[in-house]
Amino acid sequence: MSDAEANERELEILLKARCPLICAVSVEEERVERLLLRLADRLGLRLTFWSATQGFTDRQGEGLPGAPTAREPQDALRLLLERGAGEAEVYVLRDLLAWQADPRLQRQLRDLAREFRGANKTALLIEPEPDLPPGLRDACDLLHFALPTQKGIRRFLNRFLRNMELSFEEDELGKAAAALVGLSELQCESLVARSLVRSRDLDEAFFLAERHKLLSAGDPVEVAAKAAQADPRLAAALRRLSEDPASLERLRSALDATG
């Protein structure tokens, strides 16, 4: 069983067990959320998402009818505490621990874990670092997500290139996937987009050189972000290409401009 399969299995167990508070540790928010969507369909769970920028949304990204905006963390947790029992539901809370220094937030999360226990509901935090405050460690199940395996990167490449209406030989895909092992899916997306813009090809040597830079840096995510700021075409390509037709068209235009 691969690390990715083990992560999926462990998260499925935690959701089936109705664990009230889970922290998924990963820099790949979208990848974790795609897994959650699959598991929610399989287990018959309703998914509701929260962020400080959008408040509560459904799985299509639409606001919840009749629900308060609740963009402040304390307001969001207060609303969840007031909802009570009902259908099986998972609340995905993005970046909530950015406010963990507030002792009231910690208290609300502990209260939420207690209220959700046995209530068929789960609050799931997605955080880039396992930086739980001491007061929450005994109330929260921690799950570390591994980076994509070579097999997982192949799946990503197939999806990415299909959306771009591009195709490459299996041998090229295999070499590209091997050269990208050790990076997050977002970093892979960045490098593939840059390679396509530069040479309309999956440049194995470019991937190996850039991977070395990223893995040698103190903070690979920060390095990727700085690279995007320095290259406008890359910044456009980094947007959610598979879900955003406008971004997809911009990258196609950039590819065409290279001749």
Steps between C-alpha positions, in 0.01 A plus 500: 500500500641839400519798738213667312285188531589475869397864550168437327437188705585672829282802424213270404535321835498829691188618316319168546587511869340847517810650659383849599819697426762406240804697385627410151861619476585583139621789284269364228158627598337424164635145494360431848167649399478283187553197723229624735257538211560138397458373855188711558338344193603152611382543860194715436633803689404860442798735463499865605808720459606809692769763443555849637458645149182319393330391818296179464458346154375172359710260293432706186638812669157662534392677817259309723141629461379671815832455680686799648821598324705422815843593366640554849628172653318550830171567317547191285563271796211654691271423207618138489439463874145624451412266213452193718444143384386410149622323188857371478712802417865602475602864543830575327664797672784661304792671679305526824810456715639829370293643787607241756666758724150608607412287807129543419552321169670210672213481748244503219678216319506290816130573552434407138684168536292421806170595332579308180596183687214262429315761290591359156708808418869569446705820483806451279783753504742520205831646614846516339677432831410278800504803726223406741495696826542280810136551598378329181738208466291257702177603323622469139598205279806594295552360149815582301458485123794369300618672183384343171673179394626449144172324425306795642703745293422296188130534578546875547687528167227309318231727647696821439592418141152375418359834612759671281409273206865393477643149475845347546650154466481269802879500528508880521228499765688241704826696491321824591322336793826351630672839475223666703490253791549677833296808407145597587231488233494880488874510442466236227227709337724805511796324340294326232333830406839673480646219292210514254526877468879484453532209258156347438649182645540307825862595560648236730829690550307816594289304750807345663679835529197679643422214737855522633453872566168446676617212717818686591308809612388549858136547399401344165153653505643849544747441216216397268301808596797728430554333162138569409537866596802529270327346198154635402433209265578256780274688739215459251578134449497433874135587529262214519531399136281193517211701645546848354441526122631858488835398650515202268452725198770740621753218519399377154560853369841508667587167336389628160708816546817291533449391140 
